[in-house]
Amino acid sequence: MRHATEASLAEALDIRPEQARSAFKELTTWGLVGRHDAGDCFRAVVPEVGLDALVRRRQADVERARIAVGHAFETHRRSVRRTDVESPVEVVTGPAVKLRIRQLVNGVRHEIRRLDRPPHLFGAVNRAEIEQLGRGVAYRVVYARESLELPGYLEQNVTPCVEAGEQARAAVELPVNMTILDRDLAWLTRPEDGQDATLTIVYSGGLLEALVGLFEICWKAAIPLHLAAGTGPSIRAADRRLLVLLNAGVSDARAAQSLGMSRRTFYRRLEQLMAMTATTSRFQLAVAAAQRGWL
């Protein structure tokens, strides 16, 4: 029976009309039955199609439940005193790592600090940070030279975030890949090629204070990737980026590629900057650029 009404189903199964009505209602909810064009007639959906849609809905329900549980856990953790927490460290592995990071970032209130070095868990484009900056969350990020040398990372990630308000600096090397949320927690990631990542979350306590201190040391030693207004005479944005990339130790070839220049144009512009500052070496140029407030 591919098509049936409530009355015909009740008659065929020898059940009461209200029972047939309830059965149709439940099967329709599950996606296993649909209404036929002809009035109150119902039609059966191909089982494979209906069950596939039902499975997808149930998977979505499970995912929503997982997220809700994560939010509930984070809310509870923030509400309890430090002495009530059994351990200041939480370790997450496997597919749950990215979900846990999204949950934590959604709970930030004031500031995110990050030491950025590859390999990265997420793609180059960082829409989440741009959205957070838009709602008033402050970002301070130190990028390792390795990150700036990744194809497309400077153009697709770093530059858009700096333009959106991120305070960014560059360092030749960084010891860890780390993110600090407000003064509540920090996490360290260890992605491994061909293997699931490990996420180590550190809550308030002496270890977190040490990680905050590590970030501040790296921040002070790094080179600014942006120029605050009024700090010195202005130069072209491309020239400032050129100086920053060179001081961060990025190779000439990668710096030229990031700036959209040919190697010849890159070297010609470098010579022009040396002429502007009356310098004869890259070291002298770096010192002169710092004195003029270009870095």
C-alpha positions as CSV (number, residue, x, y, z in Angstrom):
1,M,0.0,0.0,0.0
2,R,1.9,3.0,-1.3
3,H,-0.9,5.5,-0.7
4,A,-3.4,5.5,2.1
5,T,-5.8,7.7,4.2
6,E,-6.2,7.5,7.9
7,A,-9.5,5.7,7.4
8,S,-8.1,3.1,5.0
9,L,-5.1,2.4,7.2
10,A,-7.3,2.0,10.3
11,E,-9.5,-0.5,8.3
12,A,-6.5,-2.4,6.9
13,L,-4.9,-2.8,10.3
14,D,-8.1,-3.1,12.3
15,I,-7.2,-0.2,14.6
16,R,-9.1,2.8,15.8
17,P,-9.0,6.0,13.6
18,E,-7.3,8.0,16.3
19,Q,-4.5,5.3,16.4
20,A,-4.0,5.6,12.7
21,R,-3.9,9.4,13.0
22,S,-1.2,9.2,15.7
23,A,0.8,6.7,13.6
24,F,0.7,9.0,10.5
25,K,1.7,11.9,12.6
26,E,4.8,10.1,14.1
27,L,5.8,8.6,10.7
28,T,5.6,12.1,9.1
29,T,7.7,13.6,11.9
30,W,10.4,10.9,11.2
31,G,10.3,11.7,7.5
32,L,9.1,8.2,6.6
33,V,5.7,9.3,5.3
34,G,4.6,12.4,3.3
35,R,1.3,13.9,2.2
36,H,0.1,13.0,-1.2
37,D,-1.3,15.6,-3.6
38,A,-4.8,14.2,-3.2
39,G,-6.4,15.6,-0.1
40,D,-5.9,13.6,3.1
41,C,-4.0,10.8,1.3
42,F,-0.5,9.9,2.6
43,R,2.3,8.2,0.7
44,A,5.2,6.1,1.9
45,V,8.7,7.5,1.4
46,V,11.4,5.2,0.0
47,P,12.9,3.7,3.2
48,E,16.5,4.4,2.3
49,V,15.7,8.1,1.7
50,G,13.6,8.5,4.8
51,L,16.0,6.7,7.1
52,D,19.0,8.6,5.8
53,A,17.3,11.9,6.6
54,L,16.3,10.6,10.0
55,V,19.9,9.5,10.7
56,R,21.2,13.0,9.7
57,R,18.7,14.7,12.0
58,R,19.7,12.4,14.9
59,Q,23.4,13.2,14.3
60,A,22.6,16.9,14.3
61,D,20.8,16.4,17.6
62,V,23.8,14.6,19.1
63,E,26.2,17.3,18.0
64,R,23.9,20.0,19.5
65,A,23.9,18.0,22.7
66,R,27.6,17.8,22.8
67,I,28.0,21.5,22.3
68,A,25.4,22.2,25.0
69,V,27.3,19.9,27.4
70,G,30.5,21.7,26.7
71,H,29.0,25.1,27.3
72,A,27.5,23.8,30.6
73,F,30.8,22.4,31.7
74,E,32.6,25.7,30.9
75,T,29.9,27.7,32.8
76,H,30.2,25.5,35.8
77,R,34.0,25.6,35.7
78,R,34.0,29.4,35.7
79,S,31.5,29.5,38.6
80,V,33.5,27.3,41.0
81,R,36.4,28.3,43.2
82,R,39.9,27.3,42.2
83,T,40.1,25.0,45.3
84,D,37.1,23.0,44.0
85,V,38.8,22.1,40.7
86,E,40.4,18.6,40.9
87,S,43.1,19.3,38.4
88,P,44.5,22.5,36.8
89,V,45.1,20.7,33.5
90,E,42.7,19.1,31.0
91,V,43.9,17.0,28.0
92,V,41.7,16.6,24.9
93,T,42.7,14.4,21.9
94,G,41.3,13.4,18.6
95,P,38.3,14.9,16.7
96,A,37.0,16.6,19.9
97,V,40.0,19.1,19.9
98,K,38.5,21.6,17.4
99,L,35.1,21.5,19.0
100,R,36.6,22.2,22.4
101,I,38.6,25.1,21.1
102,R,35.5,26.7,19.6
103,Q,33.6,26.2,22.9
104,L,36.4,28.0,24.8
105,V,36.8,30.9,22.3
106,N,33.0,31.5,22.4
107,G,33.3,32.1,26.2
108,V,36.1,34.8,26.0
109,R,35.1,38.2,27.4
110,H,38.0,40.6,27.1
111,E,41.3,39.5,25.5
112,I,43.0,36.7,23.6
113,R,46.8,36.4,23.5
114,R,48.5,33.9,21.2
115,L,51.9,32.6,20.2
116,D,51.4,31.4,16.6
117,R,53.7,28.8,15.1
118,P,53.0,25.9,12.7
119,P,51.6,23.4,12.2
120,H,48.1,24.9,12.6
121,L,44.9,23.1,13.4
122,F,42.6,25.4,11.3
123,G,42.9,26.9,7.8
124,A,44.6,30.1,6.9
125,V,41.5,32.3,6.8
126,N,40.5,33.3,10.4
127,R,36.9,34.5,10.3
128,A,36.4,33.7,13.9
129,E,39.0,36.2,15.1
130,I,37.6,38.9,12.9
131,E,34.2,38.4,14.3
132,Q,35.6,38.5,17.9
133,L,37.5,41.7,17.1
134,G,34.2,43.2,15.8
135,R,32.5,42.6,19.1
136,G,35.3,44.2,21.1
137,V,37.6,41.3,22.1
138,A,41.3,42.5,22.0
139,Y,43.9,40.3,20.3
140,R,47.7,40.3,20.8
141,V,49.5,37.8,18.6
142,V,53.1,37.0,18.1
143,Y,53.8,35.1,14.8
144,A,56.8,32.9,14.3
145,R,58.8,33.4,11.2
146,E,57.6,29.9,10.1
147,S,54.0,31.1,10.1
148,L,54.8,34.2,8.0
149,E,56.6,32.0,5.5
150,L,53.6,29.6,5.0
151,P,52.1,30.2,1.5
152,G,49.1,32.5,1.8
153,Y,49.2,32.8,5.6
154,L,50.4,36.4,5.7
155,E,47.9,37.5,3.1
156,Q,44.9,35.5,4.2
157,N,45.3,35.4,7.9
158,V,47.7,37.9,9.4
159,T,47.0,41.0,7.3
160,P,43.1,40.8,7.5
161,C,43.3,40.3,11.3
162,V,45.7,43.3,11.7
163,E,43.5,45.5,9.6
164,A,40.5,44.4,11.8
165,G,42.3,45.6,14.9
166,E,44.7,42.8,16.0
167,Q,48.0,43.9,17.6
168,A,50.6,41.7,15.9
169,R,54.3,41.1,16.3
170,A,56.8,38.8,14.6
171,A,59.6,36.7,16.1
172,V,62.2,34.5,14.6
173,E,61.3,31.6,16.8
174,L,58.6,30.7,19.3
175,P,58.8,27.9,21.9
176,V,55.2,26.7,21.7
177,N,51.9,27.2,19.9
178,M,49.8,28.7,22.7
179,T,46.6,30.7,23.3
180,I,45.6,32.5,26.5
181,L,41.9,33.5,27.1
182,D,41.4,36.5,29.5
183,R,43.2,35.4,32.7
184,D,41.2,32.3,33.0
185,L,43.0,29.6,31.0
186,A,45.6,28.8,28.4
187,W,45.9,26.0,25.9
188,L,48.8,24.5,24.0
189,T,48.3,22.5,20.8
190,R,50.5,19.8,19.3
191,P,49.3,18.8,15.9
192,E,51.2,16.0,14.3
193,D,51.3,15.1,10.6
194,G,49.0,12.1,10.0
195,Q,47.9,12.0,13.6
196,D,45.2,13.6,15.7
197,A,46.1,16.7,17.6
198,T,46.6,17.0,21.4
199,L,45.1,19.9,23.2
200,T,46.4,20.7,26.7
201,I,44.2,23.2,28.7
202,V,45.7,24.9,31.7
203,Y,43.4,26.5,34.3
204,S,44.2,29.2,36.9
205,G,47.2,28.6,39.1
206,G,51.0,28.8,39.1
207,L,51.3,27.0,35.7
208,L,49.0,29.5,34.0
209,E,50.8,32.4,35.5
210,A,54.1,31.0,34.1
211,L,52.5,30.7,30.6
212,V,51.3,34.3,30.8
213,G,54.8,35.4,31.7
214,L,56.2,33.4,28.8
215,F,53.8,35.2,26.4
216,E,54.7,38.7,27.8
217,I,58.5,37.9,27.4
218,C,57.9,36.8,23.8
219,W,55.7,39.9,23.1
220,K,58.3,42.4,24.4
221,A,61.1,40.7,22.3
222,A,59.1,40.6,19.1
223,I,58.9,43.1,16.2
224,P,55.7,45.0,15.7
225,L,53.8,44.2,12.5
226,H,51.8,47.4,12.7
227,L,52.7,51.1,13.3
228,A,50.8,53.0,15.9
229,A,49.6,56.5,14.9
230,G,52.0,59.3,15.7
231,T,55.1,57.2,16.5
232,G,57.2,58.5,13.7
233,P,57.4,59.7,10.1
234,S,55.2,57.6,7.8
235,I,56.5,55.3,5.0
236,R,54.6,53.2,2.6
237,A,52.7,50.3,4.1
238,A,54.5,47.9,1.7
239,D,57.9,49.3,2.8
240,R,57.0,48.8,6.5
241,R,55.9,45.2,5.8
242,L,59.2,44.7,3.9
243,L,61.2,45.8,6.9
244,V,59.1,43.8,9.3
245,L,59.5,40.6,7.3
246,L,63.3,41.0,6.9
247,N,63.7,41.7,10.7
248,A,61.6,38.6,11.4
249,G,64.1,36.6,9.4
250,V,61.8,35.8,6.5
251,S,63.8,34.8,3.4
252,D,64.1,37.4,0.5
253,A,62.1,35.1,-1.8
254,R,59.2,34.6,0.6
255,A,59.1,38.3,1.6
256,A,59.0,39.3,-2.1
257,Q,56.2,36.8,-2.7
258,S,54.2,38.0,0.3
259,L,54.5,41.6,-0.9
260,G,53.5,40.8,-4.5
261,M,56.9,41.9,-5.8
262,S,59.4,40.4,-8.2
263,R,62.8,39.7,-6.8
264,R,64.2,42.6,-8.8
265,T,61.6,45.0,-7.5
266,F,62.2,43.8,-4.0
267,Y,66.0,44.4,-4.1
268,R,65.5,47.8,-5.8
269,R,63.1,48.9,-3.0
270,L,65.5,47.6,-0.4
271,E,68.3,49.7,-1.9
272,Q,66.0,52.8,-2.0
273,L,65.2,52.3,1.7
274,M,69.0,52.1,2.5
275,A,69.5,55.3,0.5
276,M,66.7,57.1,2.4
277,T,68.3,56.2,5.7
278,A,72.0,56.6,4.6
279,T,72.8,53.0,5.6
280,T,74.9,50.4,3.9
281,S,73.8,47.1,5.5
282,R,70.6,45.5,6.6
283,F,71.5,45.7,10.2
284,Q,72.1,49.5,9.9
285,L,68.8,49.8,8.1
286,A,67.0,47.9,10.9
287,V,68.5,50.2,13.5
288,A,67.6,53.3,11.5
289,A,64.0,52.0,10.9
290,A,63.5,51.5,14.6
291,Q,64.9,55.0,15.4
292,R,62.4,56.5,12.9
293,G,59.4,54.6,14.4
294,W,58.9,52.5,11.3
295,L,58.9,49.2,13.2
